[in-house]
Structures are given as C-alpha cells and as structure tokens.
Amino acid sequence: MKISALFAALFLFNIASLFAQNNGKSQADGSYFTCPMHPKIHNDAPGSCPICGMDLVKAKPKKAKPKPKPKPALPALPALPAEASAKEGEAPPPVEPAPAHENHAHEPMPKDSAKSPILEKTKPTPTTPEPPKNEIPAAAKIETAPPRTVRYDLFIRDTLVNFTGKPRRAIAVNGQIPMPTLTFTEGDTALIYVHNELKESTSLHWHGLFLPNKEDGVPNLTQMPIEPKSTHVYTFPIIQSGTHWYHSHSGLQEQIGMYGSFIMKKRSGFRPGIDDLPEIPLVLSEWTDMNPIHVHRMLHNATDWFAIKKGTTQSYAEAIRQGYFKTKVANEWKRMNAMDVSDVFYDRFLINGKNVGQLAQFKGGDKIRLRISNGGASTYFWLKWGGGKMTVVANDGNDVEPVEVDRLLIAASETYDVIIAIPFGNGSFEFLATAEDRTKSASLFLGNGIQYFTAPMPKLKYFEGMKMMNGMMKMNGELDDMGMKMSLNQMDMNSVMYPEIAGMAGEGMGEMPMGEAQYDVNALSDIKTLNYALLKSPTPTALPKNAPLKELRFELSGNMNRYVWSLDNRVVSEVDKILIKKGQNVRIVLYNGSMMRHPMHLHGHDFRLLNGQGDFSPLKNIVDIMPMETDTIEFNANVEGDWFFHCHILYHMMSGMGRVFTYENQAANPLITNPKLAKRQLFADDRKFHSMARVGLETNGSDGEAGLMNTRWKLNTLWHLGYHGKHGYESETTVGRYLGKMQWLFPYIGFDYHYKKEGKLQDGFFDLKGSPRNIFGNETMTMFGQTSNKNNRKAAVVGIAYTLPMLFVADARVDSEGRFRFQIGREDIPVAKRLRANIMLNSDKEYMVGGRYILTNYLSLSSHYDSDMGIGVGLTITY
C-alpha cells in the first residue's frame, strides 16, 4: 500500500512539473515564455522560473531543420530524491554507486615517487568510486542517460609533498593534489561524503553552485566545522552546468592543497563546435614552502622579505641606479611603501599539480576546450597559448558569446572556458600560466613532437608603476581618478609597467593627469587582452522587472602597512549581517579605493555584471575590481540563507574583507545548533592577534621589541638593555588602538621603566666602559627643561603616535609625573635591496642610528649606535 502511494505521489509530481514547464498552450504566433538560464522551461504566460526564480521571457519557436532521424525527447528534471543526509556517527544511507563511465576513470599516481610531489599517499578505499582524472582526452560526451544520484567519497588526510626539493606538509584528498575532479550532469543529484581524517576541522565550499544554504560549506555560517575523525554529507541537486571548482573554506587549508575542479555537463542547449569538443579541466594554483600561518603573520607585520625574494624591493640605491630617486622620495612623502602587484612570494606555480605537464594524445588540427579554474589562494595568472589565439566561450560557469583574444588575466577563484587549436604539423605547443607579478610560471604542452614555447612575460617596470601611483595618490591616502571613469578592467593602471606595450612609459607619465586612452591596453597595442566589456551572454539575463530594488554601495578599503582589508573601513566582525528580502533585486555598486585588485565573490547566486551589454549582460559570481574602478552588479534574491560576500584573495578574506547577506524572516539553519558560538568563531578570523619579535644581540647589549596586534589593536614592548648600569636598562610597554581608514593615528597607554647609573664618560668611541658622551650635553635635563629622572624612572604614560610623510612616526606623550616627551623616528628605511636603516631622536636627548643587512627571513647582520649604550655590532633575529 505504501509503495503504491509513493508511485502515485511521484506520478502526480511529474505531471505537475510538466504542467509548470509547458501547459500545452501557446501564443497565437506560436511563441512561448522561457527562462534565459533554463531554456527547457516553456510556458504560455509570463511568470517566474521554477528553478532559479528569474522572469520568463518571450521566445519564438525556431524553424525545425530536416533531420535524418529525430532524437528522442529528453526526460524532465526530477525533484531532489528523498535521501536524508547521514548525520555524524550514523551509517550512510544505502546508495547505488553511479554507473562507471569515462568521467569516473582514475588517473594512476606515478610509480616513481621522485616524479610525484606527493610523498605520502592515502590507501585506496574499495567501496569509494574512483576519482575522475583531471585530463579528458576523448570528445565531450553529450549526456542522454537519465538523471541519477552520483556519489563521491572524499577522504581528507595529511600528506607530505616535495615541489622544491624540501618535504613539506600538505593536505591531500583521496591521495591527490589537486582534489579529484567531480563530474555531474545537469539534473543529477550530488551525494558527497567528506571523511575528515585530519587532526583539525575542515569544510568544503562548492564555488559558484546554486544549492540550499546549509550545503554551501562555510564553517560557522552555513554549517559547523567538520570535526576531526568525523564524516559530513553534502547533498544537493545539480540545476546548472559549467566549469566550477571546490575548496576548503576553513582557515588557510586552501593554500596547501584543498582545491579541485567541479564540472557540470549540459543536458540541453548544446553549442556545436563548443560543447562537443574534447575538454581538459585545468586547476591553476601556487605553492609556498612556508607555512601559510607564517605567511599570514608576516603580511600583518609589514615584512619585505617577499619583495626581496621576488626582486621587487625598490630601494633608494635601486632608484638612484635606474634614475628614479625623485620618484622614490615622492612615493614615501605620500606615506606609501614600494609598488607591488601581489603580496606573497611563491616557490612554484602549478597546473593540475605540476609545474610542467604534457598531453601528448593530441595532434595538429585538434581543437580542445580548456576548463580553467584559478584555485590559487592569492595569485592572478596571465594565460597565453603558444599555438595562436584563444577563444573564450564561458566565464564563471556561464556561456558567453565567443570572443577571440591573445591573452587574458584570470583572477583568483575565477573560471574561464577557452578553446585552443593545435597548429597542423608535428609539434607540441605551450599553454603558459604566468603569475601577475611575472616572477614565475607554469606550463602545459599540448600535442606530440617538437616543443614550441610561447614568449615569456617580460619583467614589470616597478618604478614606472610607482610614478603612476604617485600621480594617483592624495596626501590623505585617498585615490584621485582625475576624472577618469574606470570600470570592467578596460583601463589597466598597471599597464605602465608592461614592457610589451609600446609607448606606455613616457617621461613623467605617472606624475601628471592622464587620459583614459593612455591606460587602454587594447588601444595601445596589437595584443588583444580580454576585459569584462567584451563578455556577452548568448541569452537574456534581465532580472524580474516588477521586483522591488535594494541598492547598496561599498568602498573596498585597505592598509598595506598593517595588512588590514575591509569594506567601508569595517571588517566582518565589526558589522551586522545585511538584510535582504526574498524576491528583491539587489544592486551593489563597488568602488575600489585601495591600490590592490580584489576579486569579490558572492556565494549561492550568480549576478549580472552591468557592462554595457544591456539584457545580455554576462552572469558571474566573481568580479575583479581594479584600483579606482567602479563596477555594478545585481542579482535576484531567490534562495534564503546566510550568504558570504568576500574578497577571494585568501589572506584578504581572513583579514576581514567581506559581508554576510541574510534573508529576512528566514527559517533557522538546522546545522547551526548554537548561533552565538558560531558567530564568535566566525568573527575570530579577523579578530585574531598576530605576533612579531625583533631581538638584537650586539656587543653593546640587546635592543628589540615584541608585540601582538590585530585589525585595530596593538600590544607592544620595547627594550634597550646594556651590559652594565652605566649603559642603562630601559623598557616601554604600551597598548593602543589604530584610528582612521589609513590607521596613521595610534593613541595608547602604557608603562615606562628606565634605570641608568651615573658614571664617568667613555675614554673612546668604542670603549664599552663608562657612559657615551651625549652630543646634547647634560642629559639629566630634557629639551623642555624638565628633569628626565633617567636614573630611576617608573611611570605610567599616555600618548599618541602619528605617521608623518616619509613614513616617520611622531610620538608625543606625558607620564604620570607630568613629564612630556616628543619622539620622532623610522624603522626599516630601504637603503639597498637587503640593507635597512633606522633612526630615532627624542626630547629626553636620547638618539639612535643603525642598520641591518638581511641574510634570511629570520636573521640579519646588524649594528647601531645608541646614546645610552654606545656602538655595537652583532646579529638581529626577526620573527
């Protein structure tokens, strides 16, 4: 009886679904209403798409062409099967394994471990469908099989890799990096078991997918973290197609291996010559031998070690040698550090886990579709093809009208589908992915025979970029667009640094107002570079016309010195969730007021990027916004839940650059059982304190500092310790909060201790006995005529520090005994590539001058002269 009732319910549901898609009627002229995103939906009257909620648009039937054999009708999409997700600790529900087909073939690991970066692999799991390989040489298969439930089991385990000759910790899934390519067909149901065998919690986010909010994979927002030694089940219907990817959304795990392709095949709407080509999923990524936790900490400590490794330090010696001394002075006068286009130094760049790969199964004349996902944590990649031009046919999983280009820059987390053709003959041609900073690259050769390389990207002209930046930056730290209307990557401000663009580096160019055309790369060169204005959807994407509109505006803001990234100068933990209503059209205007690019990603929705194509504006889930650009995106709010909107540069996101959209009056998420705990853990990312230390060990004693700091607060201790009382012992401990968008203002409170024993003056400059001779004379009196009391000072202090032009810091304070002190100084003046200087002077007649030569990330040769301790030489340890 129950079985009969079940079949009856399914029959009625299918009848209702068919009626929703086509009620059997049509307009007098034969036209009908359909969904731009789901053309299988047919209706005789206006309405909303039952899948995505977009307004149906009117369409006319195409004249049928004579065919030798009519194809059978495709089955209607089914509802999500009534299979409950397994809870942690429970046995999974019985699911019949997906039938084997070409996309579930396993790519064997190399037998010779020296050829594979993965040193420790997981054991095979007999009951788990084998992961699909990342390379699909056969022609793309048009799916006509009925929809099904496709199950994957993903085992997350620690492993060791060796990309550089040094074994390092990484995270592998099913024994591989990148993670297995997951392949589905539109209409399928995804059933994904995630087995966490790490010693830490994890999660998986399905980037760009339309799914129920609780399946989105953001820990402490849409689910609780997947705890160690537990299993979590994700299940959702596949209601779209295209090239997407998936990755960990927990901490910095994405940086060390947790990224992979997520491919969804079309069931209808095929484009001949595009959707029927052989296809290769490619995942671009980067690798650093450094623990990403230390990478993140060093970025917050304003390190220039990464610039030293990349050769982009732009010191005074280099400026003088290249004729840019005035440019360097102007740069620091406006309180800016050296010009850069990326933050982190990476040891290797990878395509499908390899720095150099080869696909020899292709031959001259073959056309291949590359499904490219940028799984890099923070890297943009320039893409070039050694066999000629590339044809872009999709972006962020959505079809676009084909556009032919010579190169494109793919933002972190973006996806592009491009078609390449192998030239006729016996050759193997290079597909080149070069980091935006052009330090290193990765290659994939397609074809068989002699290898043909594409021209490498020439090194950037950083001082030209500095000149440009000087002209754009105001003294208050804000940017001046000088009347130019910048949007959609059409004007690349970094183009002044591209040697391959002729005539872009005119004398004094960066210090005067520039016209828009002088940054238009395509107008200045025969090299055609993709920009967003060239993208056009092949179908209308207009939002529902009668829906209410909610408009928001955000300024992307940041501070490179302290590595704080925010929206409207506020990080995630400092703002409430943004309320939206189901059915609203939400329009977001984004202005980038920082000097870095930001790839902004919206979870759970595609948005229209308003790029001048009207109703055919492209659909995306990532928008790369260049400095001083203003871009507008819009989407229909059609899926309830808490959806993250954030910069996809991993270290920017972890610093707080994002917001959370939430629907009004929505049902509670059953996976968030303790909302208060989840909120605290979500906010912990950008509230985290980062440590630093600098310890000098020299012949005259020790001086240094140690501190803890986060987005706004800083706890710091300074010390100067001589070898005897006549050199003195001094320490200052302060705690304060940075104010303002640029964080140049720092009020603080603290405690000062100073002890110095009176004694005779040193006999000579290098004599360690006695006290150094003070150039200001009697040091018992301050420059303000007050008693300094340096022989036994124990006082509370309150003060304020302010960053001046040339990056000097002025510090004014008063102590609990009523004594005033004014101090000015600067650390880390870039004298040469590895040489840094520092200087300090205060009204207590204390002064210091010194320098250090950087040997490694942690060790420097150093020397300094101190008015209390005299001169010393030795080592400085930096952490």
N, C-alpha and C positions, 0 to 999 in steps of 0.2 A: 504493500500500500504506500509506504514511504517512497519507494523507488518510483512508482507511478506518479506520485505527487511532484517529485523532483523533476521528472521528464516533462510534465505538464507545465511547471513553472518556467523551465528553460525554453519550451516551445513558445509560451506567451511572451517571454522576454525578447526572443529573436524576432517575433512578429512586430513587437513594439519598436525594436531597434530599426527594422527595415522601414517601418512607417515614418520614423523620425528622419530617416535619410532620404526617403522618396515615397510620398503618399499616393503615388500613382497618377497625379495630376501634373499639368504643365501650363505655361502661359500659351496664349493664342499663337504666338510666333514660334513656339517650341522651346523658348528659353526657360531657364530654371535658376534657382538660387543655390550657391555653393560656398564652401569655406575656402578662402585663399590658401590656408595651410593644410586643409584636408579635402582635396577635390573629390574624394569618394562620397562626400555628403551632398545629396541632392534634395531640394525641397521646392515646392511650388510657390512659397510665400516667404517674405523676409523673416528673419529670426536670428537666433544665435547658434553657433556650432556646439553640438553636444559634447565635443571632445575638448576644445580649447576655449570656447566662450566668445570667439570673435564674431562680428556681424557677418551674416551671409551676404554675398554679393551676386548680382545678376550675371548670368553667363548664357551664351547662346550655344546650342549644340553644334559641334563640328561635323562637317560633311564626312560621312564614312567613306574611306577609300576601299576599293575592292581588294579583298584578301583571298588567297587560295584556300585557307582553312580558318574558319572562325575559332578564336580562342575561347575556352570555357570561362564563364563568369567567375571572378574572384570571390571567395567567401567573405561575408561580413565580419567585421572585427568583433570578437567576443568580449563579454564582460570579464573583469578580473575573477579568476577562479576562486572559489570559496575555500582557499587553503590558508589556514592560520599560520602566522609566523611562529616558529618554535621559540619558546622562552628559554632563557639561560637555565641550564641544568636539566632541561627536558629533552627527550629524544626527538629528533626531527620527524616531521610527518613523512610518510612514505611517498616518494615522488619517482615516477618512472624516468630513468635517465633519458636525456634528449637523444634522438637518433644520431648516429655518427654521420658526419658529413665533412666536407673539405675544411670548414672553419673550425673544426674541433681537432685538427691534426696537431700533434705535439712536436715542437722543434727540439730535437735532442741536444743536450748540453755537450760541448766538446769533450772528448775523452782526455785530451791533453790539458790538464789543469793550467798549464802555463799559458795557454791560449785564451783562457777564460778569466775574467776579473773576479768571478765568484770562486772563493776558495773552499767554502763550506756550503754544501747543498742539503736541502731537506730530503728526507726519504720519500719515495713515491707512495701515494695513497691509492690502493687498488680501487676503492669504491668511488673515487672522485673522477669526474670527467676530465680528461687531459686538457690542459690549457691550449688555446689556439695559438699557432705561431704568429709572429709579427710580420711574416712575409708571405703574401698570397700570390704566387706566380700565375695561377690559372685565371682565365677570364672571369669577371664577376658574374656570379650565378644569379639569375632572376628567380626569385623565390615564388613558387606556386603552391608549395606544401601548405596545409592548413596551419593556422597559428597553434602554438604549443607552449608549454611551460619549459623553459630552459634553465637548468640548474648548474651552478658553479659552486665549488668548494674552494675557498681561498685560505691557505694556511700561512699565517704571518709569523716569520721567525727571524731571529738574529742570524747574521752571517758575517763572514769576512770577505772583503774584496781587495783586489790589487790592481788599481788602474795606473799606478805611478811607480811601482817597484816597492811600495810600502804597504803592508797589510793594514786595512782599516775596517772598523765596524760599519756595517750597513744593515738594511732590513730588506729581506727578500720575501716574495710571495710565491708559493709553490716552487721555491728554489730558483727564482729568476728575477733579474732586474733588466728592463722594466717589468712591472707586474704583467701577468698574462693578458693578452688581448681578449676582451669579452665581446662576443659577436651575437647579435639578435636580429630578428626581422620584425618590422612594424606589425603589431598585432600580437606578438608573443607576450608572455609573462616572464619577468625575470625573477628567479629564486636564487639568492646568493647567500651562501653560508660563509661567514667570516669567523675563522678559528684563530683567536689571538693566543699565540704561544710565546709572546714576548714577556718581559718582566715589567712592562709598563702598559698603560692603557693605550688604546688606539681608536681609530674610526675610519670610515671610507665615505667620501663625498663623490657623488655621481655628477660631474661637472657638466652643466648645461641641460640636464634632463628635466622633463616635466614629470613630477611624481608627487605622491602625498607627502606632506611636510615632514612627517615622522620618519620618512625613508631618506631624507636629504643628507644625513650623515655629518652634521655639525655638532660636536660634543658640547653638552651643557646648553644647547639651544634647541635642537630638534630631537635629541636623544641624550642619554647619559653615556659617558665613555665606555667602550668595550673593555672591561677589566681583564687583567692577565689571566690566562688559562681558562677563558670562557668563550662561548660561541654566541654570535648575534646573527639574526637572519634578516636580510633585506628582501622585500618582495614588492614589486610594482609592475603595472602594465607598461608595455612599450608602445607609446602612442605617437612616436615621431621617428624620424630617420636622420641619418647624417653622421659625421665624424665628431666624436666627443672623446672625453677621457675621464679617468677617475684617479683619485689621490687621497692620501691621508689628510684629514683636517685637524690632526692632533699635534700640537707643538711644532717642532721642526722636522718631523719624520719625512715629509715630502722631499727634503733636501738629500736624504740618504737612501733613496731607492723606492719609495712608495708612490709610484705613478705608473699608469698604463693606459692603453687605448681602449675605448668603448665605442664599438661600431654598430650602428643600427641600419640594416638594409631596408630599402624601399619595398613596399608591396604593390605600389601603383605609382603612376606619374613618372615613368621612366623617360630619360632623355637619351635618345640614340646617339652613340658616339661619345657618351659621357658615363652613363650608368652601366654600360655593358663592357667597360674596359677592364683589363687586369688591374688589380689595385694592390697597393702596398701601404699598410699602416706604419707610419713613422712617428716615433716619440723622440723629441729633442730634449736634452737635459744637460746638466752640468755636474761636475764632481769636484769637491774640495777635500783634501786630506785632513783639513782642520775640523774638529768637532763643531757642528753648526751652533752649539750653545756658545762656544767661544767666539764664533763669527759674530753672532748677535751682540754679545757683550762688548766686543771690540768696536763695533759700529757705534754703540752708545758712548764709547769713550773717545770718540773722535780720532781714532788711530789713522795714521797714514802709511801703515805697513802694506796695506793692499795696493796703494799707489806706488810704493817702492817696488813691489813685485811686478806690477804691470808696466813700470817705466813711465809713469804719468805724474810725477811729483810737482813739476812746475816751480822749482825753487828759484831763488834770486840768481844764483850762479847760472842756471839754465836760461833764465830770462835774459840776462846780460849777454850770454853767448849767442842767443838767437835774435837779439835786438829787440827785446820786449820788456826792458826794465820799466819804462813808464806805464806799460800795461799792467805789470805786476804790482806796482805801487798803487795805481788806481783801483785795482781789484781789492787790495787789502784796506785801502782807505774807505771803501764801502762795506767793510767788515765781512768780506767773503773769503772763503777758502779756495783752494785750487779748483779749476774746472774739471768736471768728470761727467761721464755718461752712464756709469754703472758703479755699484758700491763695493762689490766683492771680487777678490781675485780667485779664479778657479784654476785648478790644476789640469782638468781635462773637460772637453766638451764632447757630447756623445749623441749618436743617432742609433736608436734601438740598442743602447747599452755598449756601443763600440765607437771608438774614435775614428776608425777607418773600416768600412764594410764593403762587401762586393756582392752583387746579384748578377751572376753570370748566365742565368737562364734566358735572358732577353737578348734579342738580336736587332740588327739595323732595320729600321722601319717600324718597329713596335711602338705603340703608344701605351703609356701607363698612367694610371691615376694614383697620385700620392696623397694619402690621407694623413695630413701632418698635424700633430698636436705638440704644442710647446709645453712640455712638462717641467721646464726649468723653474727653480724657486725664485730667481730674480733676473734671469737673462733674457734679453731680446735677441733674436737671431736675424741676421741678413741671410736670405735664401737666394741662391743663384744656381743655374743649370748650365753645365758646360756644353750641352748639345743644342743650345739656342734659346728661344724664348719659352716662357711658361704661360699656360692658360689657367687662370683662376676660375673655378666653377662653383665653389662653395666656401662659405666663411661661417665659423661657429656652428657648423652643422646644418646650415640653411643654404639652399641653392641660390646662386646669383647668376645673372647673365654673364656668359664667358667674356673675360677680359684678358688680353694678352699683355704681358709685362716682361721686362728684363730682370727685375728683381723685386723683392718685397721684404719688408721688415715685419716679422711676426712677434707680437707682444707676448709677454709671459702669460700663459694659460690660453691663448687664442688657438683656434684651429683653422687651417686652410686646406681645401682640396685643390690640387693643381694637376694639370695634365702636361706631361712631357713627352716628347717624341725622340727616339734614339735615331740619330742620323744613319743613313744607309752606309754599309761597309762593315768591316771587321774592327770594331772599336768598343771601348768601354769608357763611358763619359761620367764626369764627376758632378754629383749633386752636392753643393757646398753650403754648409750652415756655419756662419761666422758670427761670433759674439758681437753685440753692438759696439763694444769698445775696441773691437778689431784686434784683440790680443792673441786669440787662438781660434781654431775652427775644428769642425768635424766633417768627414767626407763619406759619401756613399757612391760607389761606382756601379753604374747600370750598363750591362752589355758584356760582350765577350771579345777579348782581343787587346790591342794596344790601349793603354790608359791615356785618356785625354783630360787634361786638367783645365778648369776654368780659372780665369785670372783672380788671384787673391785680392782681398780688400786692402787697399793701402792704409798705412797708419794714419790716425787722426792728427790734425794740426791743432793741438790743445791751446796754444797761445792765441790763435785766431778765435777759438771759441771763447777764451777769456775776454778778448776785446769785445766780442759781440755781447757777452754777459754784462760787461761794464756799462755798455750803452743802454742796456735794458733795465738795469737795477737802480732804484732810487736810494737816497741816503737812508731812508727809513726802513729799508729792507723789502719794500713792495716793488712789483714789476711794473714797467711802463711799456705798454704796447705801441706807444707813439702813433696811435690812430689806426693801426693795422687790425683788420678783422681776421683773426686766425681761428681755424677750425678744421676738423676732419683730416688732419695730417697733410694738408695741402702745402703748407709752408713749414719746412723743416729748418728750425733755427740752428740746428747743428750742421747744416749744410756748409757753413763757412769753414768747417773742419775737414770737409771731404776733398782730398786732392784730386779725385777723378772728375769733379765738377769744375769745368774750366771757368775762370774769371770770377770765382767766388771769394777770393782773398785779397781784395783791393786794399791799398794802404789806408789805414784809419777807418776801415769799414765798420768795425764794431762800436765806434765811439760817436757815430752820427746817426740821425734818423734814417731809417732805410725804408724803401718802398716794398710792398708786398711781393712784387715780381722778383725781387732780388733774393728771396728765400724759396721760390718755387723751383724745385729741383727739375721737374719735367720741362719747364720753360727754359731752363739754363743748359740743358744737356740733351743729347740724343738717347741717353739711358732712360728708359721708361720705368718709373718706380710706382708701385701701387700706392694709392691713397684711398681713404674711405669714400671720397666723392665719386670714385669710379665704380662703386658697387651698386648694383640694381637688382632688386628681386624680380624674378620672372613672373610672379603673381602678385596681385594687390595685397597690401598688408595694412590697409587703413583700419584704425580702431573703431569700435562702435560709435556711431555718430550721436546717439542720444544719451550717452553715458555722462554723468557728471565728471568734471575735471578737477583734479587736485594738482597744483603746481608747486614744486619745491626747487630751491636753489642752494647749491653747496659750493663753497670755495675749497679747493684742495690746497691744504697748507702744510708747511713742513719747516724743520730746522735741521740743517745738515750738521751743524756743530755738535748738537746734542742728540741727533737722530730721533727726533720726535715727528711723527707724521699723523695728520689729523684732517678732519673736515670742519671747516669754520673754527679752527683752532681748538677743537674739542675732540677727545678720543672717545672710543666706545663706552668706557666706564664712566664718562662724565655726562652722558645724556640719556634720556629716556628713549624707549622704542618709539618709532614714528608710526602713528596710527593711520591706517587707510581703510576704506570700506570696500567690501566686495562689490564688483561691478563698476567701480570708478575707473576712469582713465587717469593714470598718474604720469605727469610730465616732470622731468628732472633736468634742470639747467646746471651744468657743471663747468666751473671756471677753475683752471689750474693756475694758482698764484705762487707755485713753487718752481724751482729750476730743474725738477726731475719729471720724467714721464711717469704716468700712473695708469695701469690697466685696471679699470674699475669693472667689477664683476657682480652681476645680480643673480642670486640663486632662485631657482624654481620658475623663472619666467624668461622668455625672450622679450627684448624691447626693440622698438623701431628706432633706428638712428636717423634723425632728420638730416638728410644730406643733399637735398635739392631734387630728389627723385619722386617727390610727391607721394601718390598712393603706392608707389613701388619702392619705397624706402626699404633698405635691407633690414632683416631681422638678425639681431646679435644678442649675445649675453656678456660680451666683453667690449669695452670701448677704451682704446688707448688715447689718453689725453696728453698732448704735449704742453710744455710751458707756455703760458699766456693764451692757450686755446680756450674757447668756449664751445661746448658741444651740448646738444639737446637730445634726450632720449625719452621715449614714452612707452608705456605698456598698459594693458588692461588687467586690473586686479581681479583674477578669476580663480585663484587657489588659496584657500585660507591657510594660515600658519605663521610662524616666525621665520622670516627670510633674511638672510645675511646679504648685505651690500658692502663690498670692501675692495680695497686695492689688492691685486693678486701678486704683487711682489711680496713674498712670504715675510720678509723682515719688516716691511711697512705695515702689513696686516697685524703682525704680532706687536707692533708698537702702538696700535690703536686706530689705524686709518679705516674706519668703517662705520656703518649704522645697521640697525635692525628694523625692518619693516614688519609690522604686525597688524592683523585684521581686527577690526572692532567686533566685539561680542562673539568671538570665535570659541569653539569648544576647547577644553583643556587637552593638552598633549598627554596621552596615557603613558608615554615613555619618560616624561619629566615628573617623577613622583614627589620630588622636593624642590619646588621652584626657587626658593630662597637659596638653597645650596648651589643649584645650577647657576643662578645669577652671579653668586660670589666667585665661582670657578671660572665663569665666562669672563668676568671683569679682571681676573687675576693676571691675564696675559699682558695687558698694557700697564698694570699696576706693579708689575714685577720690578724688584730692585736689582741693578747690575753693579757688580763690584769692580774696583780698579785699585792698583797699587803701583807706586814708583819708589824704589828704595835705592838710594845712592850709598855706596860703600867706598869711601875715598880716604886718602892719607890724613885728612884733617877732621874726619869724623863721618857722620851719616846725616844726610838730609833726604826728605822724601814726603810722600803723602799716601793716604789710603782713604777710600771713600765708597759709599753706597749711594746710588741715585736711580730715580725712575723718571717718569714723564715730567713731573713738576718739582719733586723734592730731591734734596741732596744733603747727605751727612758726610762730613769731611774732617780729616785730621791731618795737620801739617806738623813736621818736626825738624829741628836743627839741633843735633847732638854732637858737641865737641868731645875731645878725648880727656879734657880736664876742665875744672871750674872756670879757668881764665878764658876758655873758648866759649863757655856757656852752654846751657841746656834750655831749649825752648820748644813749646808745643802749643798749637791752637786747634781747638775742636769747635766746629760750627755746624748748625743745621739751618737750612733755609729753603725757600720756595721760589722758583723762577716765575717771573710775571711777563705778560705780553706775548704777542704772537711770535716775535723773534727771540724771546727769552733772553734779552740783553740785561734785564734788571733782576737782581737777586738780593732781596732783603734777608737778613739772617740774625740769629742769636748764637752765643757760644761762650767759651771759657778760654782764657789766655794764661799760660804759665811761662814765666821767664826767670832764669837764675843765671847770673854771671858774677864771678868773683873778681874783685878789683886786684890788679897786679901790674907789674912793670910792662912796658911795651916790648914787643919782639925786637931782638937785635938785628934781624934781617927779614927780608920779604918772605923767604921760605922757611924761617925758623918756626917750629911748632910750639916753642915755649913762649910764655907771656901772651899779651893781647896784641892783636893787629892795630896799627896806627889808623885812626879814623880820619878820613880826609876832611870831615866837617868839624874836627876839633873835639871839644868836650862833649861826650855822648851821654852824660848824665842829665843833660837838658835837651828837650825836644826842640824842633824848629819852631814850635808855637810857644816856647819859653816855659813849658811845664816840666816838672821833674819826671824823668822817664821811669825811675824806680825799676831799672832792669835787673838790679841785684836780687830782687825777691818779689816778683810780680805775680799775684794770684787774683785775677779779676774776671768777672762776667763782662761780656761785651754784647753790644747790639750795633748792627751796621748795615750797610747796603753797598753792593758791588754793581758796577755798570760797565758794559763792554763799549769801548771807545773806537773811533776809526783807527785803522791799522791793527785792530784786534788786541789793543792794550786794554787791561782791566783796571779801572779806577775803583778804589775801595776806601770808604770813609766810615769810621766807627767811633764810638765813645764807650769807655769801660765804666765799671761800677764805682770807680774812684774819681770819675769826672775827667779823665784824660782823653784827649782827642788824638786820633791818628789818621793820617791820609797816606795811602799807598798806591803806587802805580807799577805795573809790571806786565810781562808777557812771557808765556812758555812756548816752546817749540817754534821759534822763528825759522822758516825753511831756508837756510843759508845755501846748502847744496843738496844733492839728491839724498844723501844719507846723513848730512850734518845739520843739527838743530841747535839753536842758541836760545838762551833765556836771560832775562834781566829784571831787576826789581830795585825800587827805591821807595823809602817811606820817611815820614816826618819824625820818626824816632832816630833818625840818622843811621838807619840800617840799609845796607845795599848789597847787591849780589849780581854777579855776571858769570855766565858759564856756558858750557856747550857739551854736546854728546854726539858721538859718531855711532850710528845704528849698525850693529853687526847682524842681529837676528830680531825676530819678533819680540823676544824677551830680554835681550842683552845688548848693552851699549858700552863703549868706552866713554868715560866722562871726566870732566874737570870743571871746577868752579872756584871763584874767589868770593869769600863771604866776609863782611865787615866784623863779624864776631869770631869766625873760625879760621880766617886766613885762606890760603890757597891749598887745594888738594886735587889729587888725580886718582882715578880708580875705575870702578865699574858701576853701572846703573842697571838694576833689574826692573823690568816693566811687566806688569801683568794686567 
